[in-house]
Amino acid sequence: MNSGVVIVTVEAGVQAPDFTLEAQTGEKVALSDLKGKNVVLYFYPKDMTPGCTTEACDFRDNHEQFEELNAVILGVSTDPAGRHKKFTEKYGLPFLLLADPEHQAANAYGVWKLKKNFGKEYMGIERSTFIIDQQGMIVKVWRKVQVKGHVEEALSFIRENL
């Protein structure tokens, strides 16, 4: 029986699905405009929550090291751009957060999932990170990310492989 849900598998070795989303700055950001740079595309559930704040601040604290490796960090959640703006201002985040309220990117990358929490089921973003090389190919995927140590792992991957 087909429920109309399309299961997308995005993995290392495939072209990164393109998207255009609004950033907290109000600008439209297209992934395809970043060819020539390495991209750290990380999906997270919600601004201002403990795990997401820790992850964003870890990326912030390592931002210069990513820049030195020609890597751009993009965070994506379903929060609106206005909430992203408050989040970046509160924590001094020096990278773009993209609003994906229609789940365009989340669906394209297969991170919009059925989640369970305290016995309740709901749809939400599964914390995931994709490293995309300068040609737009996905070279590394982490799904069901555990926040502690993850940013350092992503940085090490880029340093050693790109």
Backbone torsions as a table, in degrees:
resi	resn	phi	psi	omega
1	MET	NA	128.8	-179.2
2	ASN	-96.2	119.3	-178.5
3	SER	-88.2	2.8	-179.2
4	GLY	85.9	-2.2	178.7
5	VAL	-87.5	127.1	178.4
6	VAL	-97.2	122.6	177.9
7	ILE	-89.5	119.2	-178.7
8	VAL	-105.4	131.9	174.7
9	THR	-114.5	112.0	176.7
10	VAL	-109.3	123.1	-176.2
11	GLU	-140.2	172.3	178.9
12	ALA	-58.7	140.2	177.9
13	GLY	98.5	-2.4	178.0
14	VAL	-112.8	158.1	175.9
15	GLN	-64.3	134.0	179.2
16	ALA	-68.8	128.0	176.5
17	PRO	-59.6	132.1	179.6
18	ASP	-80.5	155.0	175.8
19	PHE	-157.7	161.6	171.9
20	THR	-130.6	121.9	-178.2
21	LEU	-134.3	158.8	178.4
22	GLU	-83.6	134.2	176.2
23	ALA	-92.2	171.3	179.3
24	GLN	-63.9	-17.1	179.2
25	THR	-82.7	-10.3	-177.0
26	GLY	95.4	-13.3	-180.0
27	GLU	-78.6	152.9	174.5
28	LYS	-89.3	132.2	-178.2
29	VAL	-119.0	124.1	176.0
30	ALA	-107.5	131.9	178.7
31	LEU	-56.4	-39.8	-177.6
32	SER	-62.4	-21.5	178.0
33	ASP	-73.7	-9.9	-176.0
34	LEU	-100.5	10.2	176.0
35	LYS	-57.1	142.3	-175.8
36	GLY	96.8	-7.2	174.7
37	LYS	-124.2	153.4	168.7
38	ASN	-80.9	142.8	-178.0
39	VAL	-123.6	131.0	170.4
40	VAL	-102.7	104.5	-178.6
41	LEU	-102.4	109.2	-179.2
42	TYR	-118.2	133.0	178.8
43	PHE	-102.0	135.0	-179.6
44	TYR	-140.0	154.2	-172.9
45	PRO	-67.6	-47.2	-169.9
46	LYS	-162.1	135.8	174.4
47	ASP	-60.0	149.6	171.7
48	MET	70.0	8.4	176.5
49	THR	-94.8	157.3	-171.4
50	PRO	-56.3	-51.7	-178.4
51	GLY	-64.9	-40.8	-178.2
52	CYS	-69.7	-35.8	177.1
53	THR	-66.8	-44.2	178.2
54	THR	-59.7	-46.6	-179.3
55	GLU	-61.8	-47.6	-179.4
56	ALA	-61.4	-41.6	-180.0
57	CYS	-69.6	-33.5	174.3
58	ASP	-63.7	-42.6	176.1
59	PHE	-64.3	-41.9	177.9
60	ARG	-57.5	-47.8	-175.2
61	ASP	-67.6	-19.5	179.1
62	ASN	-110.0	7.5	-173.3
63	HIS	-54.2	-46.1	-177.7
64	GLU	-63.3	-37.2	178.7
65	GLN	-65.5	-38.2	175.9
66	PHE	-64.8	-44.2	179.8
67	GLU	-58.3	-40.5	179.5
68	GLU	-61.7	-22.7	179.5
69	LEU	-99.2	17.7	179.7
70	ASN	59.5	37.4	-178.4
71	ALA	-113.6	132.8	176.0
72	VAL	-102.6	134.7	177.0
73	ILE	-99.7	129.8	173.9
74	LEU	-128.1	122.9	174.0
75	GLY	-100.1	140.8	-178.7
76	VAL	-131.8	129.7	169.5
77	SER	-144.9	176.0	-179.3
78	THR	-83.9	-2.3	178.1
79	ASP	-63.3	149.8	178.0
80	PRO	-71.4	159.6	-178.0
81	ALA	-56.6	-35.8	179.5
82	GLY	-62.5	-39.3	177.4
83	ARG	-69.5	-38.2	175.5
84	HIS	-59.2	-39.5	-179.3
85	LYS	-61.6	-45.5	178.4
86	LYS	-62.3	-41.3	-179.2
87	PHE	-63.2	-47.1	-178.8
88	THR	-66.7	-37.2	179.0
89	GLU	-68.2	-43.4	-178.1
90	LYS	-62.3	-39.0	-174.4
91	TYR	-109.5	5.9	177.2
92	GLY	61.1	43.6	-177.8
93	LEU	-78.1	123.0	-174.7
94	PRO	-92.7	17.8	-178.6
95	PHE	-131.2	170.1	-175.7
96	LEU	-83.7	138.2	169.1
97	LEU	-110.6	130.9	-175.0
98	LEU	-107.7	136.9	179.9
99	ALA	-88.4	125.6	-178.6
100	ASP	-127.1	58.7	-174.9
101	PRO	-64.8	-25.2	179.9
102	GLU	-94.8	4.3	178.4
103	HIS	63.8	25.1	-178.9
104	GLN	-57.1	-56.4	-179.4
105	ALA	-72.6	-40.7	-178.8
106	ALA	-59.3	-40.5	176.7
107	ASN	-69.7	-42.6	-178.4
108	ALA	-60.2	-32.3	-178.5
109	TYR	-99.3	3.1	175.6
110	GLY	68.6	31.2	-179.0
111	VAL	-109.1	-2.0	175.7
112	TRP	-85.6	106.8	-167.6
113	LYS	-131.3	160.1	170.1
114	LEU	-75.5	124.4	-178.5
115	LYS	-118.3	157.1	177.7
116	LYS	-127.6	133.7	179.1
117	ASN	-148.9	123.0	-179.1
118	PHE	50.5	42.1	175.9
119	GLY	81.0	-2.4	178.8
120	LYS	-102.0	141.7	175.8
121	GLU	-106.5	138.9	179.3
122	TYR	-158.6	162.0	177.0
123	MET	-90.5	140.9	178.9
124	GLY	-167.7	176.5	179.9
125	ILE	-82.5	130.8	172.2
126	GLU	-87.6	120.7	-177.0
127	ARG	-54.2	119.4	-173.8
128	SER	-148.5	152.4	177.2
129	THR	-133.6	138.8	178.2
130	PHE	-124.9	129.2	173.1
131	ILE	-99.9	125.7	-176.7
132	ILE	-117.9	129.0	-176.9
133	ASP	-80.5	-179.9	-174.4
134	GLN	-65.7	-17.6	177.7
135	GLN	-94.3	1.5	178.8
136	GLY	87.9	15.6	177.9
137	MET	-95.6	140.7	174.5
138	ILE	-76.1	125.9	-178.0
139	VAL	-113.8	-14.9	178.3
140	LYS	-155.9	140.9	179.2
141	VAL	-132.6	132.4	169.1
142	TRP	-120.5	126.2	175.4
143	ARG	-115.7	157.7	-178.1
144	LYS	50.5	50.3	-175.4
145	VAL	-62.7	134.4	168.2
146	GLN	-94.5	126.8	-170.7
147	VAL	-62.4	-45.1	-174.0
148	LYS	-60.5	120.5	177.4
149	GLY	81.4	-5.1	-174.4
150	HIS	-67.5	-44.1	-177.3
151	VAL	-62.1	-40.9	178.1
152	GLU	-63.4	-37.7	178.2
153	GLU	-64.3	-42.9	178.6
154	ALA	-64.8	-42.6	179.0
155	LEU	-62.8	-44.1	178.5
156	SER	-62.1	-40.4	179.2
157	PHE	-59.9	-48.0	-178.8
158	ILE	-63.7	-44.8	-178.1
159	ARG	-59.2	-39.6	-174.3
160	GLU	-87.4	-22.4	-170.3
161	ASN	-119.0	-17.4	-174.8
162	LEU	-122.3	NA	NA
